[in-house]
Amino acid sequence: MRKNLIIYLIFLSACSTSKQMTSSICDDYYKSVNVRKIKGPLHCRSITLSNGVIVRTEEQQAGQIKHVDAITCPDSYKLYGDIGTNGVIVYETKQVHEFITPSQAKINDPSTHKNKKKIFFLNGFLITNDSLKISPKAIKRIQALKPEKFKETENNDSVILINIWTLTKKEINKSLKSCRRSYE
């Protein structure tokens, strides 16, 4: 019990040295850049990286964490592109995570998308790097969307949009309520 308490206190102190992440931290920057996203409900949550792999916070083991840092806009956007628009929480850990790249994500009924160009999104934001690592445990659902959901492919039937969600619908709705940013 005492060991768990010490680990928890170390985790809290590591978090407290990081910059505070808020839902509106990137609002001004968001308005000034051309963020490429799908049309529809989005969110204002930052992504979480552990040793370069996108994970959910609950995948982290407190005893394995070496360092926690928060990267805010514009730095997170410059480093991670559109998926970094809301900021990035970066963990350095002793933990090793399994991962897949966006092109390895399992799509329902892949035969209907066989001859189409795939464009990948993470939580509604364009993924510009197919070598992006995502923990399979972090993936909550995968959607295949029609081209009209993305401004740059509206009239192109040879394209399919693949949106990988690491957020649950409940988390998205909660984020939308706390988000000051207006989307379209």
N, C-alpha and C positions, 0 to 999 in steps of 0.2 A: 504494500500500500504506500509506504513512504517513498519507494523508488518511483512509483507512478506519479506521485505528487511532485517530486523533483523534476521529472521529465516534463510534466505539465508546466511548471514554473519556467523552465528553460525555454520551452516553446513560446510561452507568453512573452518572455523578455525578448526573444528573437523577433516576434511580431511587432512589439512596441517600438523597436528601433527602425522599422520600416516606415515609409511615408504612408499616411492615412489614405486609403482608397475610398472615394465617395462616388455616388451615382452620377454626379455632375462634373467630375474632375476633367473630363475631356470635351465638355459641351462646346466651348469656344473653339477649340481646335477642330472638332468634328465639323462645325459649320464652315471652316476655312479650307478644308480639303475635299477632294472628290472621292468619297468612300463608296466602294462598289459593293452593293448588297442586293439581296433579293427583295422584291416588293412584298409587303405584308408585315405582320407583327415581328418586331425585333426586341432587343433588350439592352440594358445598360450595364451588364455584368462583365467584369474583367475575366480573362482566361487565366488558368493556373497551369504553370509548367513545373515539372519536377525533373531535373537533369535533362532538360530538352524535350521531354515528353508531356503532351497535354494530358492532364489528369483532373480528377475531381478531388476536392479538398479532403474528403473522407478516405481517400486512398493513401494519404500520408500517414506514416507511423511516427508519432511524436519523438520517440527515442532515436529515430534515424536522421532527424533533421540537423544539418550543420548550420545553415544560414537561410534566412528568408529576406527577400527584397521585393519592393513594389516599384514597377516602372510605369510612369505616367506619360501622358501625351505631352509633347509630340514625340518623345523618345520611343515609346512603345509602338507607335504607328510607323516610325522610321525603321525600327528593327523587325517588326512582325507583319507589316502591311495592314490591310483592312481588318484582319482578325485582332490586331492590337489596338484598335480604335478606342476601346473602353479601358485600356490599361492591362498590365500583365503582372501577375504575382509569380515570382520565381523562387522556387525552393532548390537549395543544394542539399542533397541527402546522400546517405550511404545506401539507400534503397535502390533496387533495380526494378524497372517497370517493363513489362512486355509492351510492344507497340505494333501498330500497323500504319501504313501510309494511306492517304485518302483513296487512292486507286485500288487498295486491297479491301475496302469496306464492302460488306455483303449487301447487295441490292435485291429487294424482292423482285422476282421474275426478271432476271437479267436478259432473257431472250428478247424481250420487247425493246431493249436498249442496245442490242448487239452492234448495230452498224452506226450508232450515233456517237458524236463527240461528247465527252463528259466534261462538265465544268463543275468543280467542287467548291462547296461552301461549308464553313464551320459556324454553326449557330446563326446562319443568315448572312455572314460576311465572306466575301470571296477569298479563297485560298489561292495564293499566287505561287506557292512552292509545293510541288507534289511530294517532296521528301519530308514534309511535315510529319512528325511522329505523334500518334494519338493512342492512348491506352485503350484497349478494347473494353475495359471495365468502365471507362468514362463515357462511352457511347450509349446514349439512352434511346435513340431512334435514328433511322435514316430515311429521308424522303426523296423520291424522284419527282422533280417538278417540271412543268412545261416551260418552254423558252420564254414565254411572255412574262414570266415572273422576274426576269432580269433584263434591264433596259437595253443592254448591249446585244441581246439575242432575240428580241421580241418576235421577229418574223422569220426565224430560222428553225425549220422542223428537223434539221439534221443534228440538233444539239439537245442534250438532256442535262438538266441541272440536278446535282446530287447534293442535298443539304444534310450534313452530319450534325446531329444535336448532342451536345454534352450536358444540356440543361433539360430538366423535366418541364412539362407544360405548367406545372404549379410554380416552378422557379421563374419561368418566363413571365407569367402573369404578375407575380410579386415584384419582379424587376420593373415591369411596365408601370406599375402603380407608383413606384418610387422615382421613376425616371422623369426628369424635367424636359428632356429633349423631345422635340416633335419630329416624327418621321413623315415626310411627304405630305 
